[in-house]
Amino acid sequence: MNGEELKYIRDLAARQAGIDLEPDKHYLIEARLGSLARKQGFASISALVSRLKEATSSPLHSQVVEALTTQETSFFRDVHPFDALRQAIIPELMARRSREGGTRRLDIWCGAASTGQEPFSLAMLLREHFPQITGWQVRIIATDLSDAALLRANEGRFNQVEVTRGLDPALRKRYFKEDTAGWRIRDEIRQMIEFRKLNLLHPWSELPKMDLILMRNVLIYFSVPVKKEMLRRLHGQLRPDGCLLLGAAETTLHLHDAFDVVHLERTAYYRPAKPAQQHKTSLSGSRKG
């Protein structure tokens, strides 16, 4: 790819998905678009880019953006966040909702869910450790911008390598069925998840207020302005006592001051700060400026 083509692709990824592709990522861009070009019958990446430029919007544009997104995932990825969910986050949410005297309900959002391992892990965790939740209304919404990833997630089918990455053999035996095509998650878990297509840059108006949001290893792909806007919107999407889980390399620090951070062993999670705390932080920041 020449410099002009690389810039066009970088601008396309930023405009359509907020992805901030550094100039030194040209090798990654060429590898992924080379595969897509061959699949779509183009003689070269340059031919693919030329076709993109012929129309401002087409299915090919979406396919390019999907090819550039990272679909790395696994069951119970990084382990420690799921320990925090089991030990503190979910018990605290359930205790607060039980005291409210209303409907026992939890609304959970897994953003950028890829092929579904994260929401399926969460569903298995709920079944394993919170049997009382069968009497609750639990809604797990999992979103991604990739049609291909969502198709696989909806099928709930995984190969041998995927079901050995992070998944305890006992859970595999309990919640998966093996057939000639691999492993398929059982309906009791599959039916707990609602998969939807969603580009995070687009409005979230169809999502309810959330008790828990998992937006892990997503912000790292955005520019600083997009990170700030995303955190502002995530704050507005949470209920006042809800929780936000980010990736281990991600933080709200210096990006959005309306979150309190909670440290639990090797995991940090975030809650909306109380209005008085937000006001105090704002005044403190003003004095420092």
C-alpha positions as CSV (number, residue, x, y, z in Angstrom):
1,M,0.0,0.0,0.0
2,N,1.2,3.5,-0.7
3,G,0.9,6.4,1.7
4,E,-2.3,7.7,0.2
5,E,-4.0,4.4,0.3
6,L,-2.9,3.8,3.9
7,K,-4.3,7.2,4.9
8,Y,-7.6,6.5,3.2
9,I,-8.0,3.2,5.2
10,R,-6.9,4.8,8.5
11,D,-9.4,7.6,8.0
12,L,-12.2,5.1,7.1
13,A,-11.6,3.1,10.2
14,A,-11.6,6.2,12.4
15,R,-14.7,7.6,10.8
16,Q,-16.8,4.5,10.8
17,A,-15.7,2.7,14.0
18,G,-13.5,5.1,15.9
19,I,-10.5,2.8,15.5
20,D,-7.2,4.7,15.8
21,L,-4.8,2.8,13.6
22,E,-1.2,4.1,14.1
23,P,0.8,4.7,11.0
24,D,3.2,1.9,12.0
25,K,0.4,-0.6,11.9
26,H,0.6,-0.8,8.1
27,Y,1.8,-4.4,8.3
28,L,-1.4,-5.3,10.2
29,I,-3.6,-3.4,7.8
30,E,-2.0,-5.0,4.7
31,A,-2.3,-8.5,6.2
32,R,-6.0,-8.2,7.0
33,L,-7.0,-6.3,3.8
34,G,-4.9,-8.7,1.7
35,S,-7.0,-11.6,3.0
36,L,-10.2,-9.6,2.3
37,A,-9.1,-8.6,-1.1
38,R,-8.4,-12.2,-2.1
39,K,-11.7,-13.3,-0.7
40,Q,-13.6,-10.7,-2.6
41,G,-11.8,-11.4,-5.9
42,F,-9.6,-8.3,-6.1
43,A,-6.2,-8.6,-7.7
44,S,-4.6,-6.4,-5.0
45,I,-5.3,-4.2,-2.0
46,S,-4.9,-1.2,-4.3
47,A,-7.8,-2.5,-6.4
48,L,-9.9,-2.9,-3.3
49,V,-9.1,0.6,-2.2
50,S,-10.0,2.0,-5.6
51,R,-13.4,0.3,-5.4
52,L,-14.0,1.8,-2.0
53,K,-13.3,5.3,-3.3
54,E,-15.9,4.8,-6.1
55,A,-18.8,4.9,-3.6
56,T,-19.0,6.7,-0.2
57,S,-20.9,3.8,1.3
58,S,-21.2,0.2,0.4
59,P,-21.2,-3.3,2.0
60,L,-17.5,-3.4,1.2
61,H,-16.8,-0.5,3.5
62,S,-18.3,-2.4,6.4
63,Q,-16.4,-5.5,5.5
64,V,-13.1,-3.5,5.5
65,V,-13.9,-2.1,9.0
66,E,-14.8,-5.5,10.3
67,A,-11.5,-6.9,8.9
68,L,-9.6,-4.2,10.8
69,T,-11.3,-4.9,14.1
70,T,-9.6,-7.2,16.6
71,Q,-11.8,-10.2,17.4
72,E,-9.4,-11.7,20.1
73,T,-11.5,-13.3,22.9
74,S,-11.6,-16.4,25.0
75,F,-13.8,-17.9,27.8
76,F,-13.2,-16.2,31.2
77,R,-10.5,-14.0,29.6
78,D,-8.0,-12.7,32.1
79,V,-9.7,-14.6,35.0
80,H,-9.4,-11.8,37.6
81,P,-12.4,-9.7,36.4
82,F,-14.6,-12.8,36.6
83,D,-13.4,-13.4,40.2
84,A,-14.4,-9.8,41.0
85,L,-17.8,-10.4,39.4
86,R,-18.3,-13.5,41.5
87,Q,-16.9,-12.2,44.8
88,A,-18.1,-8.6,44.9
89,I,-19.8,-7.0,41.9
90,I,-22.8,-9.3,41.4
91,P,-23.4,-10.1,45.1
92,E,-23.5,-6.3,45.8
93,L,-25.8,-5.6,42.9
94,M,-28.1,-8.4,43.9
95,A,-28.2,-7.3,47.5
96,R,-29.1,-3.7,46.6
97,R,-31.8,-4.8,44.2
98,S,-33.2,-7.2,46.8
99,R,-33.5,-4.3,49.2
100,E,-35.3,-2.0,46.8
101,G,-38.5,-3.9,47.2
102,G,-39.3,-3.8,43.5
103,T,-38.7,-6.3,40.6
104,R,-35.6,-8.3,41.0
105,R,-33.8,-7.5,37.8
106,L,-30.4,-7.1,36.4
107,D,-29.6,-5.5,33.0
108,I,-26.1,-6.3,31.7
109,W,-24.3,-5.1,28.6
110,C,-21.3,-6.8,27.0
111,G,-19.9,-4.4,24.4
112,A,-17.7,-5.5,21.5
113,A,-18.6,-9.1,22.4
114,S,-17.0,-10.7,19.3
115,T,-18.0,-14.4,18.9
116,G,-19.7,-14.5,22.3
117,Q,-17.2,-16.0,24.8
118,E,-17.4,-13.2,27.3
119,P,-21.3,-13.1,27.6
120,F,-21.4,-16.9,27.6
121,S,-18.8,-16.9,30.4
122,L,-20.9,-14.4,32.4
123,A,-24.0,-16.5,31.9
124,M,-22.2,-19.7,33.1
125,L,-20.9,-17.8,36.1
126,L,-24.4,-16.7,37.1
127,R,-25.7,-20.3,36.7
128,E,-22.8,-21.8,38.7
129,H,-22.6,-19.4,41.6
130,F,-25.9,-17.6,41.9
131,P,-28.7,-20.3,41.7
132,Q,-31.1,-17.9,43.4
133,I,-31.0,-15.7,40.2
134,T,-33.4,-18.1,38.5
135,G,-36.2,-16.1,40.2
136,W,-34.8,-12.9,38.7
137,Q,-35.2,-11.1,35.4
138,V,-31.7,-11.1,34.0
139,R,-31.1,-9.6,30.6
140,I,-27.6,-9.9,29.1
141,I,-27.3,-7.9,25.9
142,A,-24.1,-8.6,23.8
143,T,-23.3,-6.3,20.9
144,D,-20.7,-6.1,18.2
145,L,-20.3,-4.4,14.8
146,S,-19.2,-7.5,13.0
147,D,-22.0,-9.5,11.2
148,A,-19.7,-12.6,11.0
149,A,-18.8,-12.5,14.7
150,L,-22.5,-12.1,15.6
151,L,-23.5,-15.0,13.4
152,R,-21.0,-17.3,15.1
153,A,-22.1,-16.0,18.5
154,N,-25.7,-16.7,17.8
155,E,-24.9,-20.2,16.7
156,G,-22.9,-20.7,20.0
157,R,-20.6,-23.1,18.2
158,F,-16.8,-23.4,19.0
159,N,-13.9,-25.5,17.9
160,Q,-11.7,-27.6,20.1
161,V,-9.1,-24.9,20.6
162,E,-11.7,-22.3,21.6
163,V,-13.3,-24.5,24.2
164,T,-9.9,-25.2,25.8
165,R,-8.9,-21.5,26.1
166,G,-9.9,-20.5,29.6
167,L,-12.8,-22.9,30.0
168,D,-12.7,-25.4,32.9
169,P,-13.3,-28.9,31.6
170,A,-16.1,-29.3,34.2
171,L,-18.0,-26.3,32.7
172,R,-17.4,-27.6,29.2
173,K,-19.0,-30.9,30.2
174,R,-21.9,-29.3,31.9
175,Y,-22.8,-26.5,29.4
176,F,-21.6,-27.7,26.0
177,K,-22.6,-30.6,23.6
178,E,-20.0,-32.1,21.3
179,D,-20.8,-33.1,17.8
180,T,-19.0,-33.7,14.5
181,A,-18.7,-30.0,13.9
182,G,-17.2,-29.2,17.3
183,W,-18.8,-27.9,20.5
184,R,-22.1,-26.1,20.8
185,I,-23.3,-24.3,24.0
186,R,-26.5,-25.6,25.5
187,D,-29.7,-23.7,25.0
188,E,-30.1,-22.9,28.7
189,I,-27.0,-20.7,28.4
190,R,-27.5,-19.5,24.8
191,Q,-31.0,-18.3,25.6
192,M,-29.7,-16.0,28.4
193,I,-28.0,-13.8,25.8
194,E,-29.5,-11.3,23.4
195,F,-27.0,-10.6,20.6
196,R,-27.4,-7.4,18.6
197,K,-25.4,-5.5,16.0
198,L,-24.2,-2.2,17.3
199,N,-21.5,0.2,16.2
200,L,-20.4,2.0,19.4
201,L,-20.1,5.3,17.5
202,H,-23.8,5.2,16.8
203,P,-26.7,6.0,19.2
204,W,-27.4,3.6,22.1
205,S,-31.0,4.7,22.4
206,E,-32.4,1.2,22.2
207,L,-30.3,0.0,25.2
208,P,-31.9,0.2,28.7
209,K,-30.1,1.7,31.6
210,M,-27.5,-0.9,32.8
211,D,-26.6,-2.3,36.2
212,L,-23.3,-3.7,34.8
213,I,-21.4,-2.9,31.6
214,L,-18.4,-4.9,30.4
215,M,-16.5,-2.8,27.9
216,R,-13.2,-4.6,28.2
217,N,-10.2,-4.1,25.8
218,V,-12.2,-1.7,23.6
219,L,-11.0,1.8,24.6
220,I,-7.4,0.9,23.8
221,Y,-8.3,1.1,20.0
222,F,-9.7,4.6,20.2
223,S,-8.1,8.0,20.1
224,V,-8.2,10.1,23.3
225,P,-11.2,12.3,22.1
226,V,-13.2,9.2,21.3
227,K,-12.2,7.6,24.6
228,K,-13.5,10.6,26.5
229,E,-16.8,10.7,24.6
230,M,-17.2,6.9,25.0
231,L,-16.7,7.2,28.8
232,R,-19.2,10.1,29.0
233,R,-21.8,7.9,27.2
234,L,-21.0,4.9,29.4
235,H,-21.5,7.0,32.5
236,G,-24.9,8.0,31.2
237,Q,-25.8,4.4,30.4
238,L,-25.2,3.1,33.9
239,R,-27.7,3.3,36.7
240,P,-26.4,5.5,39.6
241,D,-25.1,2.4,41.5
242,G,-24.1,0.4,38.5
243,C,-20.6,-0.9,37.7
244,L,-18.3,-0.6,34.6
245,L,-15.6,-3.1,33.9
246,L,-12.8,-2.0,31.5
247,G,-9.7,-4.0,30.3
248,A,-6.6,-4.3,32.5
249,A,-4.8,-1.7,30.4
250,E,-7.7,0.8,30.4
251,T,-8.7,3.5,32.8
252,T,-10.9,6.5,33.3
253,L,-8.0,8.5,34.8
254,H,-7.5,11.9,33.0
255,L,-10.4,11.0,30.7
256,H,-13.6,11.3,32.7
257,D,-13.7,12.4,36.3
258,A,-17.3,11.2,37.1
259,F,-16.3,7.7,38.1
260,D,-15.0,6.3,41.3
261,V,-12.5,3.4,41.0
262,V,-12.9,0.3,43.2
263,H,-9.8,-1.9,43.6
264,L,-10.4,-5.6,44.4
265,E,-7.2,-7.7,44.5
266,R,-5.9,-7.6,40.9
267,T,-9.0,-6.0,39.3
268,A,-10.3,-2.5,39.2
269,Y,-13.9,-1.5,38.4
270,Y,-15.7,1.8,38.2
271,R,-18.9,3.3,39.6
272,P,-20.6,6.6,38.8
273,A,-19.4,9.1,41.4
274,K,-22.0,10.7,43.7
275,P,-23.1,14.2,42.5
276,A,-21.4,15.8,45.5
277,Q,-18.1,14.0,44.8
278,Q,-18.3,15.0,41.1
279,H,-18.8,18.7,42.2
280,K,-15.9,18.5,44.6
281,T,-13.6,17.0,42.0
282,S,-14.6,19.6,39.5
283,L,-13.9,22.5,42.0
284,S,-10.5,20.9,42.9
285,G,-9.6,20.7,39.2
286,S,-10.6,24.3,38.7
287,R,-8.3,25.4,41.5
288,K,-5.4,23.4,40.2
289,G,-5.9,25.0,36.7
